[in-house]
Amino acid sequence: MNGLYPLWEASGHTLERNQAYVGTSHIQVGLGRKIQIGLRPIPFPFGSPNIHGRFGILTKEDFHLALQSEVMILLPGAGNSFASSNFKSRINNWAESYLVVPVALAASWQPLNWLQLNQTLTVMGVFGLSDPSARVTLGYFVNLELVPLRRHGFVVHLGEVGFWDHDFFVLGASYRLNFRGFELRLGYAYRRSVDGGQGAPMLSGSFRL
């Protein structure tokens, strides 16, 4: 339903009308007509209010394509907190505020019952609010999920942000448990940039209502 790596991973699936996804990583509501809105709650206390929407473009039995856009404001110091540092490396906002606008095209393909492939292509704009400036970054993430048992999934995460203006590369792995509407996801991601390497756990819990 959602990616595990903040901002750069999404999904081609959308909620049905009046369905809700409530969790630590996302809170989302389906509005019908393949449209949903939501927010990511964890960044709020760290000075990063945000809201996003997702629109289903194409839906087939085993293939889902959606467009997702988010608006996030980084208040002074927020970009340096652990909750929002994945938006862009090598940018410091201790004294400045920024507007972050990622627009993503996400595709989810399930060729087999035990195999799902998710791909996300994102164009992210970072705009200075107090000191006018703008940067645009391209990112591509792919995750491959194996589901050997009905309630258990194992996911490999791979991503690159920046390409010709290399920002960082991500490699990670996670485990997903589904049980009667409850989803638990935990994993570990390693991010490598020109400034060095950084490892971080990934964890989320949610209910689908």
C-alpha positions, 0 to 999 in steps of 0.5 A: 500500500505504501513504501517504507523509505520516506518520500522516495517510495510509493505504490500504484495501489489506491484506497477504495472510497471510505477505506482508511489506512492509519499507521505510524508512517501514513494516515490516508483516506480513500475518496473514491474514483481512485483518489486518496489523500493523506499525511505522514504523521511522524515528521509533524513534531519535528517541524515538517508539516505535510500533505499528499494525494494519490490518483490511480491512472491505470488499474488492471488485475495484476498492474496498478499505476498511480500519480502521487504528489506531496507538499511539505514545509521544512521549518528551520532545523527540520531538515536536520532531524532524523524524521525528515533528513531523507528529502535531500542530502547536503542542504542545511536549513538551520535558519531557513524554511523550505518547501519540498514538493515531490511528484511521483509516478508509481507502478505496482506489478504482481506477475505471480502470487508470491512476487510483487515489483514496485517502482517509483520515479520521483521528481522532487523540487526544493524551494527556499521560502525566505531566501528564494532558491530552487533545486530539482532532483530525480530519484528512482526506487524499486523494491522486490517483494517475495511472499512465500507465505500468505501473511509474510513478505520479504522485501529488497529496496534499491534506490538512486537519488540525483543520477547525473548530480549524484545525491545518495544511493540506498540499499535495504531489506525489510520484512512485512507481516499482514494479519487481519488488517494489521501490518507490521514492517521492519527493516534496515536501509544503508544510504551512501552519499559523497559525505559517507555512509549511514545506516538506519532502521525502518519500522512502521505499524498500521491498520487498514480500516 
